[in-house]
């Protein structure tokens, strides 16, 4: 890298991108969002706001991983193909987050209620939420 300002710019972009994804997932883990909105209108509005920000975090996963991959490539002065390979590897992780966010957006546009259990599969998570059986 020829200029330290370029490095700081890409580092800062990576930091913001990663913080968006991590913040959304930590919010889900720490505050355990219920799959269905509560019956109280005030709590339901709060639930919808939390769900909207979670969807934003899920939708930002792939752009965040692409930004991180570009920052690594620029910092290491590597071939551009490395950026694509890193994005693909990180995208394998982030793709499920993207699908959850897109599902929420389409359900909101169509006026459908959220999926039972809050997952793409619509399962009841009676098996501990591991997705098997």
N, CA, C and O atoms as CSV, one atom per row, in Angstrom:
chain,resi,resn,atom,element,x,y,z
A,1,UNK,N,N,0.851,-1.165,0.000
A,1,UNK,CA,C,0.000,0.000,0.000
A,1,UNK,C,C,0.895,1.226,0.000
A,1,UNK,O,O,1.818,1.336,0.807
A,2,UNK,N,N,0.620,2.126,-0.893
A,2,UNK,CA,C,1.493,3.279,-1.054
A,2,UNK,C,C,1.157,4.408,-0.099
A,2,UNK,O,O,2.041,5.182,0.268
A,3,UNK,N,N,-0.067,4.521,0.304
A,3,UNK,CA,C,-0.462,5.645,1.145
A,3,UNK,C,C,-1.152,5.126,2.396
A,3,UNK,O,O,-2.024,4.261,2.315
A,4,UNK,N,N,-0.768,5.648,3.544
A,4,UNK,CA,C,-1.361,5.188,4.795
A,4,UNK,C,C,-2.827,5.607,4.892
A,4,UNK,O,O,-3.599,4.965,5.604
A,5,UNK,N,N,-3.226,6.666,4.195
A,5,UNK,CA,C,-4.627,7.091,4.224
A,5,UNK,C,C,-5.527,6.069,3.526
A,5,UNK,O,O,-6.664,5.847,3.942
A,6,UNK,N,N,-5.016,5.455,2.473
A,6,UNK,CA,C,-5.786,4.393,1.816
A,6,UNK,C,C,-6.016,3.231,2.768
A,6,UNK,O,O,-7.117,2.689,2.862
A,7,UNK,N,N,-4.957,2.863,3.466
A,7,UNK,CA,C,-5.077,1.767,4.420
A,7,UNK,C,C,-6.103,2.103,5.498
A,7,UNK,O,O,-6.946,1.267,5.824
A,8,UNK,N,N,-6.047,3.307,6.055
A,8,UNK,CA,C,-6.989,3.687,7.105
A,8,UNK,C,C,-8.425,3.722,6.584
A,8,UNK,O,O,-9.360,3.343,7.290
A,9,UNK,N,N,-8.588,4.173,5.362
A,9,UNK,CA,C,-9.927,4.196,4.779
A,9,UNK,C,C,-10.498,2.785,4.674
A,9,UNK,O,O,-11.623,2.544,5.112
A,10,UNK,N,N,-9.748,1.857,4.106
A,10,UNK,CA,C,-10.240,0.488,3.937
A,10,UNK,C,C,-10.382,-0.218,5.273
A,10,UNK,O,O,-11.286,-1.034,5.452
A,11,UNK,N,N,-9.505,0.084,6.201
A,11,UNK,CA,C,-9.609,-0.509,7.535
A,11,UNK,C,C,-10.893,-0.035,8.202
A,11,UNK,O,O,-11.611,-0.831,8.807
A,12,UNK,N,N,-11.182,1.254,8.094
A,12,UNK,CA,C,-12.388,1.809,8.697
A,12,UNK,C,C,-13.646,1.237,8.039
A,12,UNK,O,O,-14.618,0.927,8.728
A,13,UNK,N,N,-13.631,1.096,6.715
A,13,UNK,CA,C,-14.773,0.480,6.021
A,13,UNK,C,C,-14.994,-0.954,6.494
A,13,UNK,O,O,-16.133,-1.366,6.711
A,14,UNK,N,N,-13.935,-1.700,6.652
A,14,UNK,CA,C,-14.044,-3.078,7.135
A,14,UNK,C,C,-14.574,-3.114,8.557
A,14,UNK,O,O,-15.395,-3.965,8.902
A,15,UNK,N,N,-14.104,-2.193,9.375
A,15,UNK,CA,C,-14.561,-2.139,10.759
A,15,UNK,C,C,-16.062,-1.863,10.821
A,15,UNK,O,O,-16.783,-2.537,11.557
A,16,UNK,N,N,-16.531,-0.895,10.069
A,16,UNK,CA,C,-17.963,-0.586,10.060
A,16,UNK,C,C,-18.788,-1.736,9.501
A,16,UNK,O,O,-19.849,-2.061,10.034
A,17,UNK,N,N,-18.306,-2.347,8.436
A,17,UNK,CA,C,-19.040,-3.455,7.828
A,17,UNK,C,C,-19.134,-4.636,8.787
A,17,UNK,O,O,-20.204,-5.219,8.958
A,18,UNK,N,N,-18.027,-4.982,9.404
A,18,UNK,CA,C,-18.037,-6.092,10.348
A,18,UNK,C,C,-18.860,-5.791,11.589
A,18,UNK,O,O,-19.545,-6.673,12.107
A,19,UNK,N,N,-18.801,-4.555,12.071
A,19,UNK,CA,C,-19.556,-4.179,13.268
A,19,UNK,C,C,-21.058,-4.254,13.030
A,19,UNK,O,O,-21.812,-4.584,13.945
A,20,UNK,N,N,-21.495,-3.957,11.828
A,20,UNK,CA,C,-22.919,-4.041,11.510
A,20,UNK,C,C,-23.417,-5.475,11.636
A,20,UNK,O,O,-24.456,-5.730,12.245
A,21,UNK,N,N,-22.682,-6.390,11.068
A,21,UNK,CA,C,-23.087,-7.795,11.102
A,21,UNK,C,C,-23.004,-8.348,12.520
A,21,UNK,O,O,-23.939,-8.988,13.003
A,22,UNK,N,N,-21.893,-8.099,13.173
A,22,UNK,CA,C,-21.698,-8.629,14.524
A,22,UNK,C,C,-22.716,-8.027,15.485
A,22,UNK,O,O,-23.260,-8.732,16.336
A,23,UNK,N,N,-22.977,-6.735,15.357
A,23,UNK,CA,C,-23.956,-6.092,16.233
A,23,UNK,C,C,-25.342,-6.687,16.088
A,23,UNK,O,O,-26.034,-6.899,17.084
A,24,UNK,N,N,-25.751,-6.956,14.867
A,24,UNK,CA,C,-27.064,-7.560,14.653
A,24,UNK,C,C,-27.166,-8.955,15.240
A,24,UNK,O,O,-28.163,-9.298,15.875
A,25,UNK,N,N,-26.143,-9.750,15.029
A,25,UNK,CA,C,-26.186,-11.118,15.552
A,25,UNK,C,C,-26.074,-11.145,17.078
A,25,UNK,O,O,-26.728,-11.960,17.729
A,26,UNK,N,N,-25.259,-10.269,17.648
A,26,UNK,CA,C,-25.170,-10.203,19.109
A,26,UNK,C,C,-26.499,-9.769,19.712
A,26,UNK,O,O,-26.899,-10.257,20.769
A,27,UNK,N,N,-27.179,-8.850,19.034
A,27,UNK,CA,C,-28.491,-8.431,19.514
A,27,UNK,C,C,-29.468,-9.586,19.584
A,27,UNK,O,O,-30.237,-9.697,20.539
A,28,UNK,N,N,-29.443,-10.435,18.591
A,28,UNK,CA,C,-30.338,-11.596,18.591
A,28,UNK,C,C,-29.970,-12.553,19.717
A,28,UNK,O,O,-30.845,-13.044,20.431
A,29,UNK,N,N,-28.685,-12.815,19.876
A,29,UNK,CA,C,-28.255,-13.767,20.895
A,29,UNK,C,C,-28.495,-13.250,22.309
A,29,UNK,O,O,-28.888,-14.015,23.191
A,30,UNK,N,N,-28.264,-11.969,22.529
A,30,UNK,CA,C,-28.382,-11.428,23.882
A,30,UNK,C,C,-29.820,-11.154,24.293
A,30,UNK,O,O,-30.176,-11.351,25.456
A,31,UNK,N,N,-30.650,-10.705,23.366
A,31,UNK,CA,C,-31.997,-10.305,23.727
A,31,UNK,C,C,-33.059,-11.277,23.270
A,31,UNK,O,O,-34.243,-10.991,23.445
A,32,UNK,N,N,-32.707,-12.396,22.701
A,32,UNK,CA,C,-33.630,-13.495,22.368
A,32,UNK,C,C,-34.971,-12.989,21.843
A,32,UNK,O,O,-35.957,-12.936,22.578
A,33,UNK,N,N,-34.994,-12.625,20.588
A,33,UNK,CA,C,-36.234,-12.152,19.985
A,33,UNK,C,C,-37.247,-13.274,19.873
A,33,UNK,O,O,-36.926,-14.376,19.426
A,34,UNK,N,N,-38.454,-12.988,20.276
A,34,UNK,CA,C,-39.526,-13.967,20.153
A,34,UNK,C,C,-39.917,-14.099,18.682
A,34,UNK,O,O,-39.856,-13.120,17.939
A,35,UNK,N,N,-40.315,-15.290,18.255
A,35,UNK,CA,C,-40.685,-15.467,16.846
A,35,UNK,C,C,-41.971,-14.733,16.464
A,35,UNK,O,O,-42.134,-14.347,15.307
A,36,UNK,N,N,-42.875,-14.537,17.406
A,36,UNK,CA,C,-44.150,-13.875,17.128
A,36,UNK,C,C,-44.232,-12.563,17.896
A,36,UNK,O,O,-43.714,-12.467,19.008
A,37,UNK,N,N,-44.879,-11.546,17.315
A,37,UNK,CA,C,-45.006,-10.275,18.036
A,37,UNK,C,C,-45.940,-10.416,19.232
A,37,UNK,O,O,-46.904,-11.179,19.181
A,38,UNK,N,N,-45.659,-9.684,20.308
A,38,UNK,CA,C,-46.540,-9.738,21.476
A,38,UNK,C,C,-47.901,-9.095,21.180
A,38,UNK,O,O,-48.043,-8.356,20.206
A,39,UNK,N,N,-48.882,-9.376,22.014
A,39,UNK,CA,C,-50.227,-8.831,21.800
A,39,UNK,C,C,-50.332,-7.370,22.229
A,39,UNK,O,O,-51.188,-6.646,21.720
A,40,UNK,N,N,-49.491,-6.925,23.145
A,40,UNK,CA,C,-49.489,-5.530,23.589
A,40,UNK,C,C,-49.002,-4.635,22.442
A,40,UNK,O,O,-47.937,-4.899,21.883
A,41,UNK,N,N,-49.749,-3.586,22.075
A,41,UNK,CA,C,-49.354,-2.753,20.925
A,41,UNK,C,C,-47.999,-2.062,21.101
A,41,UNK,O,O,-47.246,-1.927,20.137
A,42,UNK,N,N,-47.689,-1.628,22.310
A,42,UNK,CA,C,-46.400,-0.955,22.539
A,42,UNK,C,C,-45.255,-1.947,22.383
A,42,UNK,O,O,-44.254,-1.652,21.729
A,43,UNK,N,N,-45.405,-3.117,22.982
A,43,UNK,CA,C,-44.366,-4.140,22.854
A,43,UNK,C,C,-44.275,-4.663,21.423
A,43,UNK,O,O,-43.190,-5.009,20.955
A,44,UNK,N,N,-45.407,-4.722,20.730
A,44,UNK,CA,C,-45.391,-5.177,19.333
A,44,UNK,C,C,-44.640,-4.185,18.449
A,44,UNK,O,O,-43.906,-4.591,17.548
A,45,UNK,N,N,-44.818,-2.888,18.698
A,45,UNK,CA,C,-44.072,-1.877,17.930
A,45,UNK,C,C,-42.576,-1.995,18.207
A,45,UNK,O,O,-41.756,-1.877,17.296
A,46,UNK,N,N,-42.233,-2.225,19.461
A,46,UNK,CA,C,-40.817,-2.426,19.821
A,46,UNK,C,C,-40.269,-3.686,19.148
A,46,UNK,O,O,-39.145,-3.687,18.647
A,47,UNK,N,N,-41.062,-4.751,19.140
A,47,UNK,CA,C,-40.638,-6.001,18.510
A,47,UNK,C,C,-40.396,-5.801,17.017
A,47,UNK,O,O,-39.397,-6.276,16.477
A,48,UNK,N,N,-41.323,-5.088,16.341
A,48,UNK,CA,C,-41.161,-4.837,14.909
A,48,UNK,C,C,-39.918,-4.000,14.619
A,48,UNK,O,O,-39.224,-4.245,13.632
A,49,UNK,N,N,-39.633,-3.019,15.468
A,49,UNK,CA,C,-38.436,-2.198,15.282
A,49,UNK,C,C,-37.171,-3.045,15.440
A,49,UNK,O,O,-36.237,-2.916,14.649
A,50,UNK,N,N,-37.138,-3.898,16.445
A,50,UNK,CA,C,-35.975,-4.776,16.634
A,50,UNK,C,C,-35.821,-5.733,15.462
A,50,UNK,O,O,-34.708,-5.984,15.001
A,51,UNK,N,N,-36.933,-6.266,14.981
A,51,UNK,CA,C,-36.874,-7.197,13.849
A,51,UNK,C,C,-36.391,-6.486,12.584
A,51,UNK,O,O,-35.651,-7.073,11.795
A,52,UNK,N,N,-36.798,-5.233,12.381
A,52,UNK,CA,C,-36.358,-4.469,11.216
A,52,UNK,C,C,-34.844,-4.257,11.256
A,52,UNK,O,O,-34.174,-4.424,10.237
A,53,UNK,N,N,-34.297,-3.892,12.420
A,53,UNK,CA,C,-32.852,-3.676,12.507
A,53,UNK,C,C,-32.081,-4.976,12.377
A,53,UNK,O,O,-30.967,-4.989,11.855
A,54,UNK,N,N,-32.659,-6.062,12.843
A,54,UNK,CA,C,-32.024,-7.361,12.641
A,54,UNK,C,C,-31.979,-7.696,11.155
A,54,UNK,O,O,-30.973,-8.212,10.668
A,55,UNK,N,N,-33.052,-7.409,10.435
A,55,UNK,CA,C,-33.069,-7.661,8.990
A,55,UNK,C,C,-32.031,-6.803,8.279
A,55,UNK,O,O,-31.373,-7.274,7.352
A,56,UNK,N,N,-31.875,-5.547,8.702
A,56,UNK,CA,C,-30.836,-4.698,8.108
A,56,UNK,C,C,-29.455,-5.302,8.324
A,56,UNK,O,O,-28.621,-5.300,7.419
A,57,UNK,N,N,-29.216,-5.817,9.525
A,57,UNK,CA,C,-27.914,-6.431,9.805
A,57,UNK,C,C,-27.711,-7.677,8.951
A,57,UNK,O,O,-26.609,-7.927,8.463
A,58,UNK,N,N,-28.777,-8.458,8.770
A,58,UNK,CA,C,-28.661,-9.657,7.943
A,58,UNK,C,C,-28.422,-9.306,6.486
A,58,UNK,O,O,-27.640,-9.973,5.809
A,59,UNK,N,N,-29.090,-8.261,5.991
A,59,UNK,CA,C,-28.903,-7.846,4.600
A,59,UNK,C,C,-27.518,-7.260,4.350
A,59,UNK,O,O,-27.014,-7.298,3.227
A,60,UNK,N,N,-26.909,-6.722,5.393
A,60,UNK,CA,C,-25.590,-6.106,5.217
A,60,UNK,C,C,-24.457,-7.120,5.290
A,60,UNK,O,O,-23.293,-6.746,5.150
A,61,UNK,N,N,-24.768,-8.380,5.505
A,61,UNK,CA,C,-23.712,-9.377,5.683
A,61,UNK,C,C,-22.838,-9.525,4.442
A,61,UNK,O,O,-21.614,-9.456,4.547
A,62,UNK,N,N,-23.433,-9.726,3.280
A,62,UNK,CA,C,-22.617,-9.941,2.078
A,62,UNK,C,C,-21.821,-8.709,1.671
A,62,UNK,O,O,-20.642,-8.849,1.347
A,63,UNK,N,N,-22.404,-7.500,1.668
A,63,UNK,CA,C,-21.554,-6.333,1.380
A,63,UNK,C,C,-20.444,-6.148,2.404
A,63,UNK,O,O,-19.349,-5.697,2.069
A,64,UNK,N,N,-20.730,-6.497,3.656
A,64,UNK,CA,C,-19.692,-6.383,4.682
A,64,UNK,C,C,-18.550,-7.343,4.389
A,64,UNK,O,O,-17.382,-6.967,4.489
A,65,UNK,N,N,-18.871,-8.560,4.033
A,65,UNK,CA,C,-17.815,-9.526,3.740
A,65,UNK,C,C,-17.042,-9.143,2.487
A,65,UNK,O,O,-15.835,-9.373,2.413
A,66,UNK,N,N,-17.719,-8.561,1.499
A,66,UNK,CA,C,-17.012,-8.101,0.298
A,66,UNK,C,C,-16.061,-6.960,0.634
A,66,UNK,O,O,-14.949,-6.903,0.109
A,67,UNK,N,N,-16.489,-6.053,1.504
A,67,UNK,CA,C,-15.619,-4.948,1.917
A,67,UNK,C,C,-14.400,-5.461,2.655
A,67,UNK,O,O,-13.288,-4.983,2.433
A,68,UNK,N,N,-14.602,-6.423,3.523
A,68,UNK,CA,C,-13.478,-7.004,4.260
A,68,UNK,C,C,-12.513,-7.682,3.293
A,68,UNK,O,O,-11.297,-7.557,3.443
A,69,UNK,N,N,-13.039,-8.395,2.307
A,69,UNK,CA,C,-12.174,-9.071,1.330
A,69,UNK,C,C,-11.368,-8.065,0.512
A,69,UNK,O,O,-10.183,-8.282,0.257
A,70,UNK,N,N,-11.994,-6.978,0.103
A,70,UNK,CA,C,-11.270,-5.952,-0.656
A,70,UNK,C,C,-10.201,-5.304,0.206
A,70,UNK,O,O,-9.094,-5.043,-0.266
A,71,UNK,N,N,-10.523,-5.042,1.461
A,71,UNK,CA,C,-9.532,-4.429,2.352
A,71,UNK,C,C,-8.323,-5.340,2.539
A,71,UNK,O,O,-7.187,-4.866,2.556
A,72,UNK,N,N,-8.556,-6.632,2.678
A,72,UNK,CA,C,-7.439,-7.575,2.819
A,72,UNK,C,C,-6.590,-7.580,1.555
A,72,UNK,O,O,-5.361,-7.567,1.623
A,73,UNK,N,N,-7.250,-7.599,0.408
A,73,UNK,CA,C,-6.526,-7.623,-0.865
A,73,UNK,C,C,-5.712,-6.347,-1.071
A,73,UNK,O,O,-4.559,-6.409,-1.498
A,74,UNK,N,N,-6.299,-5.206,-0.776
A,74,UNK,CA,C,-5.589,-3.933,-0.941
A,74,UNK,C,C,-4.433,-3.833,0.042
A,74,UNK,O,O,-3.341,-3.392,-0.316
A,75,UNK,N,N,-4.676,-4.243,1.277
A,75,UNK,CA,C,-3.630,-4.158,2.293
A,75,UNK,C,C,-2.446,-5.066,1.965
A,75,UNK,O,O,-1.293,-4.685,2.166
A,76,UNK,N,N,-2.726,-6.245,1.470
A,76,UNK,CA,C,-1.664,-7.214,1.163
A,76,UNK,C,C,-1.089,-7.045,-0.243
A,76,UNK,O,O,-0.160,-7.759,-0.621
A,77,UNK,N,N,-1.631,-6.113,-1.014
A,77,UNK,CA,C,-1.216,-5.881,-2.396
A,77,UNK,C,C,-1.239,-7.189,-3.200
A,77,UNK,O,O,-0.296,-7.524,-3.917
A,78,UNK,N,N,-2.333,-7.898,-3.052
A,78,UNK,CA,C,-2.482,-9.200,-3.704
A,78,UNK,C,C,-3.221,-9.038,-5.033
A,78,UNK,O,O,-3.684,-7.953,-5.385
A,79,UNK,N,N,-3.313,-10.134,-5.744
A,79,UNK,CA,C,-4.033,-10.163,-7.013
A,79,UNK,C,C,-5.531,-9.926,-6.758
A,79,UNK,O,O,-6.046,-10.330,-5.715
A,80,UNK,N,N,-6.223,-9.285,-7.684
A,80,UNK,CA,C,-7.662,-9.043,-7.505
A,80,UNK,C,C,-8.486,-10.324,-7.364
A,80,UNK,O,O,-9.538,-10.312,-6.724
A,81,UNK,N,N,-8.027,-11.415,-7.947
A,81,UNK,CA,C,-8.778,-12.663,-7.829
A,81,UNK,C,C,-8.860,-13.129,-6.377
A,81,UNK,O,O,-9.813,-13.809,-5.995
A,82,UNK,N,N,-7.872,-12.770,-5.574
A,82,UNK,CA,C,-7.905,-13.129,-4.157
A,82,UNK,C,C,-9.109,-12.489,-3.476
A,82,UNK,O,O,-9.729,-13.091,-2.599
A,83,UNK,N,N,-9.431,-11.279,-3.880
A,83,UNK,CA,C,-10.601,-10.605,-3.323
A,83,UNK,C,C,-11.874,-11.389,-3.623
A,83,UNK,O,O,-12.748,-11.516,-2.766
A,84,UNK,N,N,-11.973,-11.907,-4.824
A,84,UNK,CA,C,-13.142,-12.703,-5.206
A,84,UNK,C,C,-13.196,-13.993,-4.395
A,84,UNK,O,O,-14.262,-14.376,-3.913
A,85,UNK,N,N,-12.069,-14.659,-4.243
A,85,UNK,CA,C,-12.037,-15.920,-3.492
A,85,UNK,C,C,-12.382,-15.711,-2.021
A,85,UNK,O,O,-13.124,-16.500,-1.437
A,86,UNK,N,N,-11.848,-14.658,-1.429
A,86,UNK,CA,C,-12.165,-14.375,-0.024
A,86,UNK,C,C,-13.647,-14.035,0.114
A,86,UNK,O,O,-14.302,-14.482,1.055
A,87,UNK,N,N,-14.176,-13.247,-0.820
A,87,UNK,CA,C,-15.606,-12.907,-0.783
A,87,UNK,C,C,-16.472,-14.155,-0.894
A,87,UNK,O,O,-17.496,-14.263,-0.219
A,88,UNK,N,N,-16.068,-15.092,-1.738
A,88,UNK,CA,C,-16.838,-16.331,-1.881
A,88,UNK,C,C,-16.804,-17.149,-0.601
A,88,UNK,O,O,-17.824,-17.699,-0.186
A,89,UNK,N,N,-15.646,-17.231,0.023
A,89,UNK,CA,C,-15.534,-18.002,1.264
A,89,UNK,C,C,-16.356,-17.359,2.376
A,89,UNK,O,O,-17.084,-18.050,3.090
A,90,UNK,N,N,-16.245,-16.053,2.526
A,90,UNK,CA,C,-17.030,-15.373,3.552
A,90,UNK,C,C,-18.511,-15.354,3.192
A,90,UNK,O,O,-19.368,-15.390,4.074
A,91,UNK,N,N,-18.808,-15.297,1.903
A,91,UNK,CA,C,-20.193,-15.295,1.454
A,91,UNK,C,C,-20.917,-16.591,1.764
A,91,UNK,O,O,-22.134,-16.593,1.953
A,92,UNK,N,N,-20.189,-17.683,1.818
A,92,UNK,CA,C,-20.808,-18.957,2.193
A,92,UNK,C,C,-21.378,-18.866,3.600
A,92,UNK,O,O,-22.401,-19.480,3.903
A,93,UNK,N,N,-20.722,-18.106,4.450
A,93,UNK,CA,C,-21.213,-17.893,5.814
A,93,UNK,C,C,-22.366,-16.895,5.807
A,93,UNK,O,O,-23.381,-17.102,6.471
A,94,UNK,N,N,-22.200,-15.811,5.053
A,94,UNK,CA,C,-23.171,-14.731,5.084
A,94,UNK,C,C,-24.413,-14.949,4.254
A,94,UNK,O,O,-25.372,-14.190,4.389
A,95,UNK,N,N,-24.434,-15.956,3.400
A,95,UNK,CA,C,-25.575,-16.152,2.514
A,95,UNK,C,C,-26.845,-16.477,3.282
A,95,UNK,O,O,-27.923,-16.013,2.911
A,96,UNK,N,N,-26.740,-17.257,4.333
A,96,UNK,CA,C,-27.936,-17.574,5.123
A,96,UNK,C,C,-28.474,-16.324,5.802
A,96,UNK,O,O,-29.687,-16.150,5.926
A,97,UNK,N,N,-27.561,-15.448,6.245
A,97,UNK,CA,C,-28.019,-14.194,6.840
A,97,UNK,C,C,-28.748,-13.355,5.799
A,97,UNK,O,O,-29.768,-12.735,6.101
A,98,UNK,N,N,-28.234,-13.333,4.588
A,98,UNK,CA,C,-28.870,-12.578,3.510
A,98,UNK,C,C,-30.254,-13.143,3.204
A,98,UNK,O,O,-31.200,-12.382,3.003
A,99,UNK,N,N,-30.382,-14.465,3.169
A,99,UNK,CA,C,-31.683,-15.073,2.884
A,99,UNK,C,C,-32.710,-14.732,3.954
A,99,UNK,O,O,-33.869,-14.472,3.632
A,100,UNK,N,N,-32.302,-14.728,5.225
A,100,UNK,CA,C,-33.227,-14.352,6.292
A,100,UNK,C,C,-33.702,-12.915,6.120
A,100,UNK,O,O,-34.885,-12.621,6.293
A,101,UNK,N,N,-32.783,-12.031,5.782
A,101,UNK,CA,C,-33.155,-10.631,5.590
A,101,UNK,C,C,-34.065,-10.423,4.396
A,101,UNK,O,O,-35.024,-9.654,4.471
A,102,UNK,N,N,-33.777,-11.099,3.294
A,102,UNK,CA,C,-34.612,-10.978,2.091
A,102,UNK,C,C,-35.999,-11.551,2.345
A,102,UNK,O,O,-37.000,-11.002,1.885
A,103,UNK,N,N,-36.052,-12.652,3.076
A,103,UNK,CA,C,-37.349,-13.239,3.401
A,103,UNK,C,C,-38.191,-12.240,4.183
A,103,UNK,O,O,-39.380,-12.083,3.903
A,104,UNK,N,N,-37.599,-11.571,5.149
A,104,UNK,CA,C,-38.327,-10.592,5.946
A,104,UNK,C,C,-38.833,-9.454,5.062
A,104,UNK,O,O,-39.980,-9.029,5.201
A,105,UNK,N,N,-37.982,-8.953,4.149
A,105,UNK,CA,C,-38.398,-7.858,3.267
A,105,UNK,C,C,-39.579,-8.257,2.383
A,105,UNK,O,O,-40.531,-7.490,2.240
A,106,UNK,N,N,-39.523,-9.450,1.790
A,106,UNK,CA,C,-40.617,-9.889,0.930
A,106,UNK,C,C,-41.901,-10.092,1.725
A,106,UNK,O,O,-42.986,-9.754,1.253
A,107,UNK,N,N,-41.782,-10.639,2.921
A,107,UNK,CA,C,-42.974,-10.824,3.745
A,107,UNK,C,C,-43.598,-9.477,4.106
A,107,UNK,O,O,-44.822,-9.348,4.130
A,108,UNK,N,N,-42.765,-8.475,4.387
A,108,UNK,CA,C,-43.285,-7.146,4.697
A,108,UNK,C,C,-43.969,-6.529,3.479
A,108,UNK,O,O,-45.036,-5.929,3.608
A,109,UNK,N,N,-43.371,-6.669,2.310
A,109,UNK,CA,C,-43.943,-6.109,1.076
A,109,UNK,C,C,-45.286,-6.751,0.736
A,109,UNK,O,O,-46.214,-6.073,0.294
A,110,UNK,N,N,-45.381,-8.055,0.946
A,110,UNK,CA,C,-46.605,-8.772,0.603
A,110,UNK,C,C,-47.649,-8.732,1.710
A,110,UNK,O,O,-48.786,-9.160,1.508
A,111,UNK,N,N,-47.273,-8.223,2.879
A,111,UNK,CA,C,-48.201,-8.153,3.996
A,111,UNK,C,C,-48.415,-9.480,4.688
A,111,UNK,O,O,-49.435,-9.672,5.350
A,112,UNK,N,N,-47.476,-10.399,4.549
A,112,UNK,CA,C,-47.591,-11.704,5.193
A,112,UNK,C,C,-47.050,-11.636,6.610
A,112,UNK,O,O,-46.153,-10.839,6.888
A,113,UNK,N,N,-47.579,-12.457,7.514
A,113,UNK,CA,C,-46.996,-12.503,8.858
A,113,UNK,C,C,-45.618,-13.152,8.804
A,113,UNK,O,O,-45.276,-13.829,7.834
A,114,UNK,N,N,-44.832,-12.937,9.859
A,114,UNK,CA,C,-43.511,-13.559,9.908
A,114,UNK,C,C,-43.645,-15.073,9.953
A,114,UNK,O,O,-44.666,-15.607,10.388
A,115,UNK,N,N,-42.601,-15.757,9.497
A,115,UNK,CA,C,-42.605,-17.219,9.462
A,115,UNK,C,C,-42.716,-17.772,10.877
A,115,UNK,O,O,-42.125,-17.217,11.803
A,116,UNK,N,N,-43.464,-18.855,11.056
A,116,UNK,CA,C,-43.536,-19.473,12.380
A,116,UNK,C,C,-42.146,-19.886,12.844
A,116,UNK,O,O,-41.393,-20.501,12.089
A,117,UNK,N,N,-41.816,-19.559,14.047
A,117,UNK,CA,C,-40.501,-19.899,14.577
A,117,UNK,C,C,-39.436,-18.901,14.180
A,117,UNK,O,O,-38.309,-19.000,14.664
A,118,UNK,N,N,-39.740,-17.948,13.324
A,118,UNK,CA,C,-38.791,-16.927,12.921
A,118,UNK,C,C,-37.658,-17.428,12.047
A,118,UNK,O,O,-36.626,-16.768,11.929
A,119,UNK,N,N,-37.842,-18.605,11.424
A,119,UNK,CA,C,-36.788,-19.170,10.589
A,119,UNK,C,C,-37.302,-19.373,9.180
A,119,UNK,O,O,-38.508,-19.330,8.938
A,120,UNK,N,N,-36.388,-19.593,8.252
A,120,UNK,CA,C,-36.787,-19.865,6.875
A,120,UNK,C,C,-37.540,-21.173,6.758
A,120,UNK,O,O,-38.466,-21.292,5.956
A,121,UNK,N,N,-37.143,-22.166,7.562
A,121,UNK,CA,C,-37.772,-23.471,7.456
A,121,UNK,C,C,-39.143,-23.501,8.106
A,121,UNK,O,O,-39.958,-24.369,7.795
A,122,UNK,N,N,-39.408,-22.554,9.012
A,122,UNK,CA,C,-40.696,-22.511,9.675
A,122,UNK,C,C,-40.865,-23.599,10.707
A,122,UNK,O,O,-41.994,-23.898,11.097
A,123,UNK,N,N,-39.782,-24.203,11.163
A,123,UNK,CA,C,-39.855,-25.273,12.138
A,123,UNK,C,C,-40.193,-24.761,13.517
A,123,UNK,O,O,-40.126,-23.563,13.790
A,124,UNK,N,N,-40.562,-25.701,14.394
A,124,UNK,CA,C,-40.905,-25.301,15.747
A,124,UNK,C,C,-39.703,-25.309,16.675
A,124,UNK,O,O,-39.834,-24.973,17.852
A,125,UNK,N,N,-38.540,-25.683,16.174
A,125,UNK,CA,C,-37.302,-25.713,16.956
A,125,UNK,C,C,-37.420,-26.600,18.189
A,125,UNK,O,O,-36.746,-26.356,19.190
A,126,UNK,N,N,-38.271,-27.630,18.129
A,126,UNK,CA,C,-38.416,-28.524,19.268
A,126,UNK,C,C,-37.202,-29.430,19.425
A,126,UNK,O,O,-37.045,-30.083,20.456
A,127,UNK,N,N,-36.350,-29.476,18.421
A,127,UNK,CA,C,-35.165,-30.315,18.499
A,127,UNK,C,C,-33.955,-29.525,18.980
A,127,UNK,O,O,-32.816,-29.945,18.776
A,128,UNK,N,N,-34.195,-28.389,19.614
A,128,UNK,CA,C,-33.077,-27.608,20.117
A,128,UNK,C,C,-32.581,-26.583,19.113
A,128,UNK,O,O,-31.577,-25.920,19.376
A,129,UNK,N,N,-33.231,-26.429,17.993
A,129,UNK,CA,C,-32.867,-25.417,17.023
A,129,UNK,C,C,-31.669,-25.757,16.166
A,129,UNK,O,O,-31.085,-24.873,15.540
A,130,UNK,N,N,-31.285,-27.051,16.124
A,130,UNK,CA,C,-30.107,-27.399,15.336
A,130,UNK,C,C,-30.431,-27.684,13.880
A,130,UNK,O,O,-29.516,-27.903,13.086
A,131,UNK,N,N,-31.715,-27.688,13.503
A,131,UNK,CA,C,-32.088,-27.868,12.107
A,131,UNK,C,C,-32.179,-29.312,11.660
A,131,UNK,O,O,-32.428,-29.570,10.482
A,132,UNK,N,N,-31.986,-30.261,12.561
A,132,UNK,CA,C,-32.050,-31.677,12.202
A,132,UNK,C,C,-33.243,-32.330,12.880
A,132,UNK,O,O,-33.631,-31.959,13.988
A,133,UNK,N,N,-33.815,-33.312,12.190
A,133,UNK,CA,C,-34.835,-34.157,12.770
A,133,UNK,C,C,-36.085,-33.466,13.047
A,133,UNK,O,O,-37.031,-34.078,13.543
